[in-house]
Amino acid sequence: MVSVSANTTVVDNVHDQSLEEKRKNAIKGAFFSEYIDMFDIYLPVVVLSPMLFYFQPPNLSASTETILASLVFITTLLGRPLGALLFGIVADKLGRRKASIYSVSGFGIVTLLIALLPGYQTLGLGSYILLVLLRFIDGIFLGGGYTGAMPLAIEYSKKEKRGFVGGLIIAGFPAAYVSINLITMLMFALFPQGGMDSPYVQWGWRIPFIIGALMAAGLALYYVYKVAESEVWQSGDGAVREKVPLLDLLKGKSARNLFQVLIMMSGFWLTQNIITIFLPTGVLLHTLHLSGFEMTATLIICYILLFFSYIGSGLLGQKIGRRRFFIIVGPLIATLGAAILWALLHLPNLSLPAIMLLVSLLAVLVTSPWGVIVTYINERFVTDVRATGFGIGFSLSVILPSFYAFYMEWLSALMPFSLTAVVLLVLGGVIGMIGALMGPETKDVDFSTHQD
């Protein structure tokens, strides 16, 4: 009886908010969903990398260690499309708010469970298997985290502000990257690294995971007490929700829209992976031989700039049109972006300030579409399938580009290996532009159940 009464009070409090309060709360929720999502995604990359041996058998070969380390990251990415599909259906049938609450609660619990994992000395190989399994489950919940939150925020946004809102939401990604690096550097300072019995290896690494779990818990409560359900979704025809959103998405105009989004996003995911994954290790570490401190400093400066450039891209896309933005930026990535990457890979004796400048210019240009993408994909789908379409279009398209390292290896049979990343950057920019050409302009779309 108490729980029912409490739940009724919460619903009444959310319902009594003004439209402006609902709008602001939904946008804040989406920003922090992206922030916590990216915080959780990069936890193993930044926090676990120095001590993955804690979960693994001793005396592994270098190649085996590399494979096991990559699985911790890749399994999370593989879980995201499944989560986007499952929670997209929940968001379209039961509401964006409920999907957000369920998914955020889920990845908060899983992140806490990872923080409590024992090592190889206690569980043997089961320790590593549990880590990979939990990261996969984490990916499912993380894939659902933005599938409900982002459509909810975009649907509450004023039409003329949707570009800014989309850019602000995705700015949670660089904010999370900077945060997790700063927290990890603090952990390194407080808890010395070393062998199996060092403070960092035994329990220092757990603190960032606990922080991530606590942030997720806070966000879940925020959605329960502060965020109202999308009025656009509520105004739809209830009979339509008896259908399965995925079936409607795979036929007719919605299917054509999804195909176009997947083409465009495959191109921009390929260019994004070159910057966020290949650039730090393949360029800064192995080619330019930066120290750990120099690389971290370069990336932190770069990601601080990205926070503001994503918002700027969103505003520019709102002004000139989102489709036109992609059509202009795609060729710029394939030419100017490729030239900057070539310079970083081939020009000898670059000073650290020059490297920082070129890396920042490259990242701002190549990742600029992401300030526009969140808004654009949401505008490409009708209300009945918007969350499912956004989730699948955003997440499923990451799979093929994720194998960029294999493509580089294949291309190296035709050209010097140092050119392969440049070629992929050109290819990604062109594919992104072609995908944008296949679709219409969306900035003037009105959100309604019957919108095309």
C-alpha positions as CSV (number, residue, x, y, z in Angstrom):
1,M,0.0,0.0,0.0
2,V,2.9,2.4,0.8
3,S,4.6,1.6,-2.5
4,V,1.5,2.3,-4.5
5,S,0.9,5.6,-2.6
6,A,4.5,6.6,-3.2
7,N,4.3,5.8,-6.8
8,T,1.1,7.8,-7.2
9,T,2.8,10.8,-5.6
10,V,5.7,10.5,-8.0
11,V,3.4,10.3,-11.0
12,D,1.5,13.3,-9.8
13,N,4.6,15.4,-9.2
14,V,5.9,14.7,-12.7
15,H,2.5,15.3,-14.3
16,D,2.3,18.7,-12.5
17,Q,5.4,20.0,-14.1
18,S,5.1,22.8,-16.7
19,L,6.0,22.0,-20.3
20,E,9.3,24.0,-19.9
21,E,10.2,21.9,-16.8
22,K,9.4,18.7,-18.6
23,R,11.5,19.8,-21.6
24,K,14.6,20.8,-19.5
25,N,14.4,17.6,-17.4
26,A,14.2,15.4,-20.4
27,I,17.2,17.1,-22.1
28,K,19.2,16.9,-18.9
29,G,18.3,13.2,-18.6
30,A,19.5,12.5,-22.2
31,F,22.8,14.3,-21.7
32,F,23.6,12.4,-18.5
33,S,22.5,9.1,-20.2
34,E,25.0,9.7,-22.9
35,Y,27.6,10.8,-20.3
36,I,27.2,7.7,-18.1
37,D,26.9,5.4,-21.2
38,M,30.3,6.6,-22.5
39,F,31.8,6.6,-19.0
40,D,30.8,2.9,-18.7
41,I,32.0,2.1,-22.3
42,Y,35.5,3.4,-21.7
43,L,35.9,2.1,-18.2
44,P,37.7,-1.1,-19.4
45,V,39.8,0.8,-21.9
46,V,41.2,3.3,-19.4
47,V,40.8,1.6,-16.0
48,L,41.3,-2.1,-16.7
49,S,44.1,-1.9,-19.3
50,P,46.9,-1.7,-16.8
51,M,45.7,-4.6,-14.7
52,L,43.8,-7.1,-17.0
53,F,46.3,-9.7,-15.9
54,Y,44.3,-9.8,-12.6
55,F,41.6,-11.7,-14.5
56,Q,43.8,-13.8,-16.8
57,P,46.0,-16.9,-16.5
58,P,49.7,-16.1,-16.0
59,N,52.4,-16.4,-18.7
60,L,50.2,-15.7,-21.7
61,S,51.7,-14.7,-25.1
62,A,51.5,-11.1,-26.2
63,S,49.0,-12.0,-29.0
64,T,46.7,-13.9,-26.6
65,E,46.8,-11.0,-24.1
66,T,45.8,-8.6,-27.0
67,I,42.9,-10.8,-28.0
68,L,41.6,-11.2,-24.4
69,A,41.9,-7.5,-23.8
70,S,40.0,-6.6,-27.0
71,L,37.2,-9.0,-26.1
72,V,36.4,-7.0,-22.9
73,F,35.7,-4.0,-25.1
74,I,34.2,-5.6,-28.2
75,T,31.6,-7.7,-26.3
76,T,30.2,-4.5,-24.9
77,L,29.8,-3.1,-28.5
78,L,28.2,-6.4,-29.6
79,G,25.6,-6.1,-26.8
80,R,24.6,-2.6,-27.7
81,P,22.6,-3.4,-31.0
82,L,20.7,-6.1,-29.1
83,G,19.9,-3.7,-26.3
84,A,18.9,-1.0,-28.8
85,L,16.5,-3.4,-30.4
86,L,15.0,-4.7,-27.1
87,F,14.7,-1.4,-25.4
88,G,13.7,0.4,-28.6
89,I,10.6,-1.9,-28.7
90,V,10.0,-1.2,-25.0
91,A,10.3,2.6,-25.6
92,D,7.8,2.5,-28.6
93,K,5.3,0.2,-26.9
94,L,5.5,1.2,-23.2
95,G,7.1,4.6,-23.3
96,R,10.5,6.3,-23.5
97,R,10.6,7.0,-19.8
98,K,10.1,3.4,-18.7
99,A,12.7,2.2,-21.2
100,S,15.2,4.7,-19.7
101,I,14.5,3.7,-16.1
102,Y,14.8,0.0,-16.9
103,S,18.0,0.3,-18.9
104,V,19.8,2.7,-16.6
105,S,19.0,0.5,-13.6
106,G,20.3,-2.5,-15.4
107,F,23.7,-1.1,-16.3
108,G,24.1,0.4,-12.9
109,I,23.6,-3.1,-11.3
110,V,25.9,-4.8,-13.8
111,T,28.7,-2.2,-13.3
112,L,28.5,-2.7,-9.6
113,L,28.8,-6.5,-10.1
114,I,32.0,-5.9,-12.2
115,A,33.4,-3.8,-9.3
116,L,33.0,-6.8,-7.0
117,L,34.6,-9.4,-9.2
118,P,37.4,-11.6,-7.7
119,G,40.5,-12.3,-9.8
120,Y,42.1,-15.3,-11.4
121,Q,43.8,-16.3,-8.2
122,T,40.3,-16.8,-6.7
123,L,38.1,-18.1,-9.5
124,G,40.6,-19.2,-12.1
125,L,39.5,-18.7,-15.7
126,G,35.9,-18.2,-14.5
127,S,37.0,-14.7,-13.4
128,Y,37.7,-13.6,-17.0
129,I,34.6,-15.3,-18.3
130,L,32.4,-13.5,-15.8
131,L,34.1,-10.2,-16.7
132,V,33.4,-10.7,-20.5
133,L,29.8,-11.9,-19.8
134,L,29.0,-9.0,-17.6
135,R,30.4,-6.6,-20.1
136,F,28.2,-8.1,-22.8
137,I,25.1,-7.8,-20.5
138,D,26.3,-4.2,-19.7
139,G,26.3,-3.5,-23.4
140,I,22.7,-4.6,-23.8
141,F,21.6,-2.2,-21.0
142,L,23.8,0.6,-22.4
143,G,22.3,0.1,-25.8
144,G,18.9,0.7,-24.3
145,G,20.2,3.7,-22.3
146,Y,20.1,6.2,-25.2
147,T,17.3,4.4,-27.1
148,G,14.7,5.8,-24.7
149,A,16.4,8.9,-23.4
150,M,17.4,10.5,-26.7
151,P,14.0,10.2,-28.5
152,L,12.3,11.5,-25.3
153,A,14.6,14.6,-25.2
154,I,14.3,15.3,-29.0
155,E,10.5,14.9,-28.9
156,Y,10.3,17.5,-26.1
157,S,12.6,19.9,-27.9
158,K,11.3,22.9,-29.8
159,K,11.7,22.4,-33.5
160,E,14.1,25.3,-33.9
161,K,16.2,24.0,-30.9
162,R,16.5,20.4,-31.9
163,G,19.9,20.9,-33.5
164,F,21.3,22.4,-30.3
165,V,19.8,19.7,-28.1
166,G,21.2,16.9,-30.3
167,G,24.7,18.5,-30.1
168,L,24.4,19.0,-26.4
169,I,23.4,15.4,-25.8
170,I,26.3,13.9,-27.7
171,A,28.7,16.3,-26.0
172,G,28.2,14.0,-23.0
173,F,30.7,11.6,-24.8
174,P,33.8,13.9,-24.6
175,A,32.8,15.0,-21.2
176,A,32.8,11.4,-20.0
177,Y,36.1,10.6,-21.7
178,V,37.8,13.6,-19.9
179,S,36.2,12.6,-16.6
180,I,37.2,9.0,-16.7
181,N,40.8,9.9,-17.6
182,L,41.1,12.4,-14.7
183,I,39.5,9.9,-12.3
184,T,41.9,7.2,-13.4
185,M,44.9,9.5,-13.1
186,L,43.8,10.2,-9.6
187,M,43.5,6.5,-8.9
188,F,47.1,5.9,-10.2
189,A,48.3,8.7,-7.9
190,L,46.5,7.4,-4.8
191,F,47.0,3.7,-5.3
192,P,50.4,2.7,-6.8
193,Q,50.4,0.2,-9.7
194,G,52.7,-2.8,-9.8
195,G,52.4,-6.5,-9.5
196,M,49.4,-8.6,-8.5
197,D,49.5,-7.5,-4.8
198,S,49.7,-3.7,-5.6
199,P,46.9,-1.5,-4.2
200,Y,45.6,-0.5,-7.6
201,V,45.4,-4.1,-8.9
202,Q,43.7,-5.4,-5.8
203,W,41.1,-2.7,-5.3
204,G,42.0,0.7,-6.7
205,W,40.5,-0.1,-10.1
206,R,37.2,-0.9,-8.5
207,I,36.5,2.7,-7.4
208,P,35.8,4.1,-10.9
209,F,33.3,1.2,-11.5
210,I,31.6,2.0,-8.2
211,I,31.4,5.6,-9.2
212,G,29.8,4.6,-12.5
213,A,27.3,2.4,-10.7
214,L,26.3,5.2,-8.3
215,M,25.9,7.7,-11.2
216,A,23.6,5.2,-12.9
217,A,21.5,4.8,-9.7
218,G,21.3,8.6,-9.4
219,L,20.1,8.8,-13.1
220,A,17.5,6.1,-12.6
221,L,16.1,8.0,-9.7
222,Y,16.2,11.2,-11.7
223,Y,14.0,9.6,-14.4
224,V,11.6,8.3,-11.7
225,Y,11.1,11.6,-9.9
226,K,11.9,14.3,-12.5
227,V,11.3,13.2,-16.1
228,A,7.8,13.0,-17.7
229,E,6.8,10.7,-20.5
230,S,7.0,12.1,-24.0
231,E,3.8,14.0,-24.9
232,V,4.4,13.3,-28.6
233,W,4.5,9.5,-27.8
234,Q,1.4,9.8,-25.6
235,S,-0.6,11.6,-28.2
236,G,-0.2,8.7,-30.7
237,D,-2.8,6.2,-31.5
238,G,-2.9,3.6,-28.8
239,A,-4.1,0.9,-31.1
240,V,-0.9,1.2,-33.1
241,R,1.1,0.1,-30.1
242,E,-0.6,-3.3,-30.2
243,K,1.8,-4.0,-33.1
244,V,5.4,-4.9,-32.8
245,P,7.5,-1.8,-33.7
246,L,10.2,-3.9,-35.4
247,L,7.7,-5.3,-37.9
248,D,6.6,-1.8,-39.0
249,L,10.2,-0.7,-39.2
250,L,11.1,-3.5,-41.7
251,K,8.5,-2.6,-44.3
252,G,7.5,0.3,-46.4
253,K,8.8,3.8,-46.0
254,S,10.2,3.1,-42.5
255,A,12.4,0.3,-43.9
256,R,13.7,2.6,-46.7
257,N,14.5,5.2,-44.0
258,L,16.3,2.6,-41.9
259,F,18.4,1.4,-44.9
260,Q,19.4,5.0,-45.7
261,V,20.4,5.7,-42.1
262,L,22.4,2.5,-41.9
263,I,24.4,3.4,-45.0
264,M,25.1,6.9,-43.7
265,M,26.0,5.7,-40.2
266,S,28.3,3.0,-41.5
267,G,30.4,5.7,-43.1
268,F,30.5,7.9,-40.1
269,W,31.1,5.1,-37.7
270,L,34.1,4.1,-39.8
271,T,35.6,7.6,-39.6
272,Q,34.7,7.8,-35.9
273,N,36.6,4.6,-35.1
274,I,39.7,5.8,-36.9
275,I,39.7,8.8,-34.5
276,T,38.6,7.3,-31.2
277,I,40.3,3.9,-31.4
278,F,43.1,3.9,-34.0
279,L,44.4,7.5,-33.5
280,P,45.5,7.1,-29.8
281,T,47.4,3.8,-30.2
282,G,48.2,3.5,-33.9
283,V,49.3,7.1,-34.4
284,L,50.1,8.8,-31.1
285,L,51.7,5.8,-29.3
286,H,53.2,3.6,-32.0
287,T,54.0,6.1,-34.8
288,L,54.7,9.4,-33.0
289,H,56.0,7.6,-29.8
290,L,54.4,9.9,-27.4
291,S,54.8,9.1,-23.7
292,G,51.7,8.1,-21.7
293,F,51.5,11.5,-20.2
294,E,51.9,13.3,-23.5
295,M,49.2,11.1,-25.2
296,T,46.8,11.6,-22.3
297,A,47.4,15.4,-22.3
298,T,46.8,15.5,-26.0
299,L,43.6,13.5,-25.9
300,I,42.2,15.5,-22.9
301,I,42.8,18.8,-24.7
302,C,41.2,17.3,-27.9
303,Y,38.1,16.0,-26.1
304,I,37.6,19.3,-24.2
305,L,37.4,20.9,-27.6
306,L,35.1,18.2,-28.9
307,F,32.6,19.1,-26.1
308,F,32.1,22.5,-27.6
309,S,32.5,21.5,-31.3
310,Y,29.6,19.0,-31.1
311,I,27.3,21.7,-29.8
312,G,28.6,24.0,-32.6
313,S,27.9,21.3,-35.2
314,G,24.4,20.9,-33.9
315,L,23.8,24.6,-34.2
316,L,25.3,24.8,-37.7
317,G,23.2,21.8,-38.9
318,Q,20.1,23.6,-37.6
319,K,21.0,26.7,-39.6
320,I,22.0,25.2,-42.9
321,G,20.2,21.9,-42.8
322,R,21.3,18.6,-41.4
323,R,21.4,16.8,-44.8
324,R,23.5,19.7,-46.3
325,F,25.8,19.6,-43.3
326,F,26.6,15.9,-43.9
327,I,27.0,16.4,-47.7
328,I,29.6,19.2,-47.0
329,V,31.4,17.5,-44.2
330,G,31.7,14.1,-45.8
331,P,34.0,15.3,-48.6
332,L,35.9,17.5,-46.2
333,I,36.7,14.4,-44.1
334,A,37.7,12.5,-47.2
335,T,40.1,15.3,-48.3
336,L,41.2,17.7,-45.5
337,G,40.8,15.1,-42.8
338,A,42.7,12.5,-44.8
339,A,45.5,15.0,-45.4
340,I,45.9,15.8,-41.7
341,L,46.0,12.1,-40.8
342,W,48.6,11.5,-43.5
343,A,50.7,14.3,-42.1
344,L,50.5,12.8,-38.6
345,L,51.6,9.4,-39.9
346,H,54.4,10.6,-42.3
347,L,55.8,14.0,-41.2
348,P,58.9,13.4,-39.0
349,N,59.9,15.5,-36.0
350,L,56.6,17.1,-35.3
351,S,56.7,19.1,-32.0
352,L,54.2,18.2,-29.3
353,P,52.3,21.5,-29.8
354,A,52.0,20.8,-33.5
355,I,50.8,17.3,-32.8
356,M,48.2,18.6,-30.3
357,L,47.0,21.1,-32.9
358,L,46.8,18.6,-35.8
359,V,45.1,16.0,-33.6
360,S,42.5,18.5,-32.4
361,L,41.8,19.8,-35.9
362,L,41.4,16.2,-37.2
363,A,39.1,15.1,-34.4
364,V,36.9,18.2,-34.6
365,L,36.5,17.8,-38.4
366,V,36.1,14.1,-38.6
367,T,33.7,13.7,-35.7
368,S,31.6,16.8,-36.4
369,P,28.7,14.8,-37.9
370,W,28.0,13.4,-34.5
371,G,26.8,16.8,-33.3
372,V,24.0,16.4,-35.9
373,I,23.4,12.7,-36.0
374,V,21.2,12.3,-32.9
375,T,18.7,14.8,-34.1
376,Y,18.7,13.7,-37.7
377,I,18.1,10.0,-37.0
378,N,15.2,10.8,-34.7
379,E,13.7,13.0,-37.3
380,R,13.9,10.2,-39.9
381,F,11.3,8.0,-38.2
382,V,7.6,8.3,-37.3
383,T,6.7,8.4,-33.7
384,D,5.4,4.7,-33.6
385,V,8.9,3.4,-34.5
386,R,11.2,6.3,-33.6
387,A,12.9,4.7,-30.6
388,T,13.4,1.4,-32.4
389,G,14.5,3.1,-35.6
390,F,16.9,5.3,-33.8
391,G,18.4,2.5,-31.7
392,I,18.9,0.1,-34.6
393,G,20.1,2.8,-37.0
394,F,22.6,4.2,-34.4
395,S,23.9,0.8,-33.0
396,L,23.6,-1.8,-35.7
397,S,25.6,0.3,-38.1
398,V,28.6,0.1,-35.8
399,I,29.3,-3.6,-36.4
400,L,30.9,-3.6,-39.9
401,P,33.1,-0.5,-39.1
402,S,34.3,-2.1,-35.9
403,F,36.4,-4.5,-37.9
404,Y,38.5,-1.6,-39.4
405,A,41.7,-3.3,-38.2
406,F,41.0,-6.2,-40.5
407,Y,40.3,-3.9,-43.4
408,M,43.6,-2.2,-42.8
409,E,45.4,-5.6,-42.8
410,W,43.7,-6.5,-46.1
411,L,44.6,-3.2,-47.7
412,S,48.2,-3.5,-46.6
413,A,48.6,-6.1,-49.3
414,L,48.0,-3.4,-51.9
415,M,49.7,-0.4,-50.2
416,P,52.0,0.6,-47.3
417,F,50.2,-0.1,-44.0
418,S,50.6,3.6,-43.0
419,L,48.3,4.6,-45.8
420,T,45.5,2.1,-45.0
421,A,43.9,4.3,-42.3
422,V,44.0,7.3,-44.6
423,V,42.2,5.2,-47.3
424,L,39.5,4.1,-44.8
425,L,39.0,7.7,-43.7
426,V,38.4,8.7,-47.3
427,L,36.0,5.8,-47.8
428,G,34.1,6.6,-44.6
429,G,33.6,10.2,-45.6
430,V,32.4,9.3,-49.0
431,I,30.0,6.6,-47.7
432,G,28.6,9.1,-45.1
433,M,28.0,11.6,-47.8
434,I,26.3,9.1,-50.2
435,G,24.1,8.0,-47.3
436,A,23.0,11.6,-46.6
437,L,22.3,12.2,-50.3
438,M,19.9,9.2,-50.2
439,G,17.7,10.9,-47.6
440,P,15.7,14.1,-47.3
441,E,16.3,17.3,-45.3
442,T,14.7,16.8,-41.8
443,K,15.1,20.1,-39.9
444,D,11.5,21.2,-40.5
445,V,9.9,17.8,-39.8
446,D,6.9,18.0,-37.4
447,F,6.8,15.1,-34.9
448,S,3.5,13.2,-35.2
449,T,2.4,9.6,-35.6
450,H,1.7,10.2,-39.3
451,Q,4.8,12.1,-40.2
452,D,6.9,10.7,-43.0
